[in-house]
């Protein structure tokens, strides 16, 4: 196949969808699909190269990987080096240690695993301050470059040309199904890892393998195919957003769109993509992709507002830097005069990678060079990085561990008390982040607690709640385990805490998703009422903890950044009333006089105006989760203002309970 200038132009579409999305243009809320366009292009081009060599019987992995190293590594390692120098000066110690660790994973081309494990979902708040986050896609491609050639060699040798095409197409259909399943089962892993992304590259590969056997259409049809392909790509960039299920079936829109444009060859869109400005930008698209994210992270990290003027200035700066990078690093690297694999591997990958790893290990060893900052900043940094999701990871599950039973290791409280816990806490990650708050209250009452929480799962029995029907079913099963535990353990108190839904929720299911406001309210309230009935019948006093307010996009490090960078950002934020939970609690207090309701947000808010720090201590770790220090601090403030909601005594061999009712209006 001859050089296709339109494919370089297609790279321009891909990279600018990503950049416009990351810079903050809300119109392109699904601009992340640009990465999927890149995947299809990569699968198509490398398979064309590999298969052509296979048919001539002169393909070797060392030759292929040597080409990849020369194409990808010089500029990537240079960007990592410059990024490391810049953020070694800017970053707070614990953030810098995490960055150094990411360097080690990224240069090993397994960075996608690191970002999945450290940041969870791609759109989680902390990921905005990971300078190498975007390299997850490079890791996916490199992993494909290792696996796919080997698969292709085996298939071609034993199945022949037609057998290879048929097997690849069947594998592609299976990979699509697996991606959808993986997207329903997990969130971060499905986004970051190769198995659920495999079909995107494989679509390009199947197109290359089948190229000589595909029908050829007239010019009008090619025009229509290319236009439809562009509509699929741009449409997905406009209609999808961070809340969309992805990749899975939703990734088929940009993937099929890209394949149609590649296939149409001479369509009107192909001609537009072949214009010189489009082709040139496509040529520098790799540099554009590498540079854009670290530059944007500088703005996020130093709390510089990305207003409209700054958005265009950033794009211009990225473009200029990328031209220089392409001309003086990327292009010379591609034309390195070395033909054997060993010198290419040693000089242009192994040696610079080892140097970067040593630099990173040095920074980790010196704790992110924390001597650069005052004790005040270090105290705030330590608080911010104390996460209940990590210290209580045996007790807080993802959907993958949803069937695990409550553990004895999750009992906390006075060691002088008997092993049994008197207080049981279940709910979602917002119950998990309140464990230090609750432990402050139980310690004051000399009680022991046990936590049992699951990501994105409301503590309501017999309720299908989740982003899809599969996850809703897992949540329902998890709560059945909690129900049996409550019945058998005879707790004094059962605490229900969560990111409670409002009327706009689209996560409640029966046989299908429930969206009507009246029906949402009826199902939610009736099932919550039934849950409280079960708890009371089990002999426990129910406690509902309302949610903490979200920061509304403001950085949880706002006060630290104001101190370090003198950014002058207003760190206050507004608390938005949850009308559904407020209406529900109003009904509950009349029906269940023993119910205790705790509203932590009253500890940080004056009316609707809230603070994300108290006495110089940051309360949050991301947009809607408290850090451990902040959570415990709110517990202390609650005790000082309201006293303990627990007044329980445990008699040996029998349970006697005294309690006081705290109406919502009193908190």
N, C-alpha and C positions, 0 to 999 in steps of 0.2 A: 504494500500500500504506500502510495506517495504521501508526502507531507500534506497535512490538512490544516490550513490556516484557520479554518472556522472552529476547529477544536481549541486552538489557542484563544480565539475570541470567546468561546464558551467558558473557558477558565476565568475570563474577565467577569462574566455574569456571576460565576460561582463565588469568586473572592469578594466582589463588592456586595453581594447579598450578605455574606458573613460580616464584613466590615460595617455596613450600614446598620445591621442588627446590633452588633457589639458597641458601636458608637452611641446608640440610643435612639435611633429613629423608629418610633413606635409603629409606623406604617409597615415596616418590615419585621413584624414580630416573629415571623418564622424564618428569618434570614439564615438561621443555622442550617437550613437545607442546602446551602451552598457547599457544605462539606460532602453531602451525598452526591452532588453533581461531580465533585472531584473524584469520589470513589468510583463512579461509573467510568469516567474518563481514564482513570488509572488502570482499572481492570481491562478496559478495551485496548489500551496502548501496550501494556506489558504482555498481554496475551498475544497480540499481533507479533511482537518481537520474539517471544518465546516459541510460539508455534511455528513461525517461519523458520527459525533455526532448527527446531525439532524435525521438520519435514526434510531439511537438508542434512540432517544427522550431524550437525556441528554445534549443538547446544551444550553448554556446561554451566553449572551453578556458579562456579568461580568467575566466569566471564560476566554472567548476568549480575551477580552481586557487586563485582568490581564497578560495573556501570552505575549501579544504584549508589554506591559510596561516592563516586565522583560527582554524581548529579545532586545528591542530597546533603552530604555531610559537611563540606567546607563551610557553607553559609549557615547551616544549622548550628554547628559548634561555635562559629563566630558570634552569632546572635546570643547563644547561651553565655558565652564569655562576657560580652558587653553587658547583658542583663544582670549577670552575677555581680559585676563591678558596681553597677548603679544601685541595685537593691541591697548590696552589702553596706551602703551608706545610708539608705532610706529606712530599711525595715526594722521593726521592733524585734528583739532577740528571739522570741519563740516563733514568730512568723519567719524569721530568717533561717532558723534551724529547719523548719518545715520546707522552706525553699531549697536549702542545700540538699536535703534528702530527695527532693523531687529531681534535682539535677542528676543524681546518681541513677535514678530509675529512667529518666528521659534518655540519657546517652546510651543506656542499655536497651532502648526501644521497648521497654515495658512500662512506660509512663502512664499508659491508660489504666493499668492495675492500681498504680499509686493514687491517681486522682479519684478513682472509684472508691478505694478504701478510705482515703483521707477526707474527701469532700462529699461523698454520697452522690446526690443528684447533680447534674451539670449546671442546673440553674440555682442551686443553693447559694445563699448569700456569701459564704466564705470563699466560694470559687472565684468571685470577682477580684480577689486579691492574690491569686495564684499566677505569677508571671508566666509560667510555662504550661498553663492549663491547655492551651490550644494544641499542644504537641501530642495530645491523646490520639488525634486522627493520624498523625504520622506513624505512631506506634501500630495502629490498626493496619495501615498500609504495609509497613515493613513485615509485620507478622504474616500478612497475606503473601508477600513476596517470597517468604520462606516456604509456606505450606503449599500454595497453588502450583508452583513449578514442579514440585515433587509429585503432586497428584496428577498433573498433566503428563509428566514423563511416564508414569505407570499406566495411565489410561491409554495413551497413544501406543505404547509398546504392546499391551495385551488386548486392547479392544479395537484398535485401528481408528481411522478418521471418523467414520459414522458412529461407532460405538462411543467415542470420546464426546461427540456432540450430544448424543442422546443422554449419556450419563451425566454430563454437565447440566443439561436442561432439567433433568429429574432432580439433581442435587440442588439446583436453584429453587425449584418449587418447594422442596423440603426445607431449604434454608429460610424461605419466606415464612412458612408456617412456624418454624422454630423461633424466628424473630418476633412474630406476633405473640407466641406463647411466652417467650422471655420477657417481653414488654409488659405483659399482664402480670407476671409473677414478681418481677423485680423492677426497680427504677434505674438506679445508677449503673448497675452491671449491664443492663440492656443497652444503655446509651453508649457506654465506653468500650465495651469488649467486642472482639472480633466475631464470636459465634453469631451474635444477633445483627452484626453489620456485614456478615460474609456475603449475603445475597446481593448487596449493593455493588460490590466489586465483581461478583460472579455474573451479574446481568451484563456488565461490560465485557467480561470474558466470553460469555456465551455469544454475544453479538459478534465478537472477533472470530470465534471458531466457526460460526455459521455464515460468515460474510459472503463467501463464494456461492452459497446455496440459497441466499435470500432473493426473493423476487425484486425486480427493478420496475419502478413506476414512472409514469410520465411527469412532466415538469409541474403541472397543476397539482397533482397528488403530492409531490415533494414539497411544494409550497405549503399545502394544507397540513402535512405531517409536521413540518418544522414549526409552523405557527402553533399547532396544538401542543407540541412539545414545550415551547416557550410558555404557553398559557399554564401548563401543568406546573412548571418550575416557579414562575412568578406567582401564580395563584396560591401555591402551597406556602410561599414566603409571606404572602399577605394574610392568609387565613389561619395558618397554624400559629401557635404561640407556646410559651414555656409550659402551659398546662395541658397541652395536647399529648396524647399517648404517642410515644415515639421511641425507637423507629417503627418496627412492625408494619402494618398495612399502610399507615400514613406516609411512610418513607417511599412507598411505591409511586407517589405522585411525582416528586422530583426525579426519581430513578427512571421511570418510564419516559418522562419528558426528556431527560438527557439522552436516553437511548434513541428516541425518535429523531432528535436533532442530529445525532451522529449518523443515523441511518439515512436520513433524507438527503444528505451530501450536497445537493444543489438547490435546496429550497431557499426561499427569500430570506429566512432568518439566517441560514448558513452564509448567504452573501453579505448580510449586514455584519455578521460576526467576523467576516474576512476583511473588513475595513481596517486600515493600518492602525488607528488608535486602539481598536479592540484587540488586534493581534499583539501590539506592543505591550499593552497592559496584561494580556494573557501571558506573555513571555516573562514578565516580572512578577507574576501572581504568586509564585512560591516565596519570593522575598516579601511581597506585600503581606502574605499570610503570616510569615514568621515574625515580622516586625510589629504588626498592628496591635497584637494583644499586649505585649510588654509595655508598649507606649501608653495604651489605655489604662493599664493597671497603675502606672505612675499617677495618672489623674485620679483614679479611684482611691489609691492609697494615701495620697496627700490631700484629699478632700477638695480638689479643684473642681468646680462645677463644670459639667459638660453642657453649657448652654449652646444655642445655635451657632454663635460665632466660634466658640471653642471646638464644636463638632467639625466645622469645615476646616479650621486651622489644623486640627489633628489629622484629618484625612489628607490634607496637603502635605503635612510633615511626613506622614507615613509614606506617601507616594514618592517624595523626593529622596528620603532615606533608602527606599527600596530600589530606586533607579541606581543609586550609587552602589548599593549592595550587590545588585545584579551585575553591574558592569565590572566591578573590581574584585568581586569574590566568587559569585556564582558562575559567571561565564568562564573565567580562567580555570575554575575548578573542574568544569565539564570537559575542558580540553587539556587536562593534565596529560603529559607525554609519558604515561606508564601503562604497559599492556598486561603484565602479569598481576595476579591477584595479591600476592604477598606484599609487595611494596606499597600497593594502593591501600590495602587494609592497615598496614602498620603505620604509614606516614599520615594518612588522611582520616583514619578513624581511631585506631588503637591508641596511638601516642597522645593526640589531643584529648581524647576521652579520658584517659588515665590522668592527665594533668588536671582536667576539670573535676574528676572524682577526688583527687588529692586535695584540691582547693576546697571542695565541699566538705570533705571529712575534717579538714582543719577548722572550718567554721563551726561544724557540729561540736567538735572537741572543745572549742572555746565558747560554747553556749550562745552562739550568735553574736559574739563580741558585746556582751551586755554591759561592759564597763563604759560604753558610749553614752549610757543613759543614767539619770538620777534614780535614787531609790524609790521616789514617788512614781516615776514612770514604770519601773520594774514591778512595783506592787500592783499597779493597774494592769500591766501586761499579764502577770501571773493570774489575776482574777479572771481576766477575759478568757484565758485558755483553760480554765477549769470547767470541764464538761461532765455532767452526770451521765451522758450517753456513753462515755468512756469508762468512768470509774464504776458505773453500774451496768456494764455491758453484759454481765451474766444474767441480769434481771430485766434488761430492755432488749427486745427482739426485733429483728426485721421480719418480713414475711417468710423468709427462708427458714427461720426458726420458730414459726408461729405455733407449732404443735408441742413445743417444749413445756413441761410442767413447772409450776412454781418451785423454786429451789430454797433449801435451808440456808444456803450462803447469802440469800437476799434478805435475811432477817437482820435488822439493825436496831440499835438501842442499847440500853444499860446491860452490861455483862453480868451485873448482879441479879438480874431478873432470870426467870426460868427461860428455857430455850424457846418456848412457844411465843408467837407474836400475838398481840392483842389488836393490832391495827393492820388492815390489809388495804393496799393501794393498787388500783388497776386503772388503765386508760391508755392514752397514746404517748407520743414523745413529750407532750405538754404535761402529762402526769410525771414522766421521768424527770423533767427539768425542775419540778417542784419537790422532789424527794428531799433536798437539803432544807427547804422550807418546812416540810412536814416533820422531818427528823428534829428540827429545832423545837417544834411543838411537842412531839412525843417525848423527847429527852426531858423537857420541862415537867411533863406529867409522869416521868419515870415509867414510860411504856415502851414496848418494842413494836416495831413495824416490819412489814414485809411488802416489797414492791414487785409488781408483775405487769409490765407494760409492753405494748406492741406499737410500732410505728403506724400512724394513721388509722387507729382503731378505737372507736368510741366505746366507753365502758357501759354498754347497754345490751342486755341479753336479748337474743332472738331478733336482732336488727341486722339486716344486710347493709353494711356501710363500707364504701370504698370507691376508688376511682373507676373501677369496673366490677363486673359481676363476680369475676374470679376472686379478686381481693376482698370483696364484700363477703364472700363465702368463707374465706380464711379468717376474717375478723369475727364472723359469727361463731365459727368453731372454736376460736381462741377464747371467746367469752363463755362458751359452754364449759371449758376447762376451769375458768375462773369461778364460774357458778358452782361447780362440784367442790372446788377448794373451799369456798365460803361455807357451803353446807357442812362439810366434814370437820372444819377447823374451829368452828364456834368463836369467831372473832367478836371483840367488843365493838369495834368500829370498822366500817368499810368506807373507804374514800374513793370517790369517783372524780377524776380530773381529766380534762381534755381540751383540745382546741375545738370548742363547741361550735356546731354549725349554726349559721344564720338562715334566713329565709331563702337566700340565693343558692343554697347548696344544691349540687347535682350528684350527690354521692349516695343517696338512699335508694335502695332497690327493693322491689318485690320480685316479680318475674321480669320486670324491666325497670329502667330508671324512672324515678318519681321526680317531677319537676313542678307540679302545681303547688303554690304556696300553702293552700289550705290542707292539701293532702300531706305535704311535708310536715306541717305542724301537727297534724293528727297522728301520723305514724310515729314521729319522734317522741311526742309527749306520752302517748299511750304505752310505748315500749319502755320509756324511762320510768313511768309510774309503775309498770309491772316489775321492773328491775328493783325498785325500792321496796315493793311488796315482798319480793323474795329475800332481800337482805334483812328486812325487819322480821320476817318469819324465821330466819336463821338465828335470830336473837341479837343482831348487831344494830348499832345506830348508824344510819347512812349520813355521810358528809359529802356535799357537793362543793368542789372548788371551781369557781368560775375562771375564765381564761385571763392571762396577762395580755396587755395590749401589744399590737405589733408596731414596729418602728416606722412603717410606711415608706420603706426604701432608704431611710437614713442609716448611716453606718453605725453599728454598735460601738465602734471605736471612736466615736465622734469626739468625746472629751479628751482622749489620748492624743488624737490628731491635732486638736486645738492647742494642746500643750506643746507637742513636739514641733508641729509645722506652722503654728500660729495662724491657723486657717480661719478662725473667727466664725465658724459655722454654728448656727443655732441648734443646740442639741435637744431641745424640747420637742415633743411631738404630741399629736392628738389621739385621744382614746375614742374609738368609734363604738357606740353602743350596739350590743348584740340583742336585737329586739326579740328574737326567738327564745333565747335562753332566759332573758329577763321575764318574758311572759310566762314561760314554763315554771320558773322558780316562784313567781307570784301565785300560781295555782298549787304548786307543791307545798308551800308553807301552810296553806289553809288545810290541805288534805293530810299532811304528815307533820304534826306539831313537834315530833322529836327530831326532825331533820335539822342538821347543822349546815349552814351555808357560809362559806368563806370566800371573800373577794379580795385577792391579793393586790389587784390594781389600785385599790384605795390606799395602799401603802406608798405608791409612787405617783399618784395623780391628785391634783387639786381641781375638782370638777372634771373637765375633759382634758386639761393641760397636764402632760406627764413629763417626768424626767427619766433619763436612762442611766443616771448615776446618783448615788447618795453618799455624801461625805467623801467624795473623791474615789469612790469604788464603782466601776462600771457594773451594771446589773445584767446586761445581755451578753450573749455570745454570737448571735446572729439576729436576723430580722424579727424573730418571734420566740426565741428560746432564751431563758435566763442562764447565766453561768452559775456554777455552784456557789461561789462566794456571794454573788448578788441574791441568789435564792435564799440562802441562809440568813443574809442580812434582812431581807423582807420578813422572814420568820421572827427575828428578834424584835423588829419594829412592831409586828403584829402583837406579840406577847406584851410589849410595853404599853401598847394602846388599848388592847382589848382583853388581855389575859388569855390563859389557855382555854381552848374549846374542849379539852379533855379533863375530866376529873374522875378518874377510874381507880378502883382498888381491886386487886386480884387476890382472892382468898385461895389458899392451897386446896386444890381438889374441887373448888367451886368458883363460880363467877358472880360477882355482884357489881353493879354499875350504877354510878350516879352521873348525871349529865345535866348540862345547862344548855338551853336552846338559845342560839344567837340568830335572831331574825336578820334577813338581808339588810333591812333599813338601818340596823345598828352598826354595820361594818363599813 
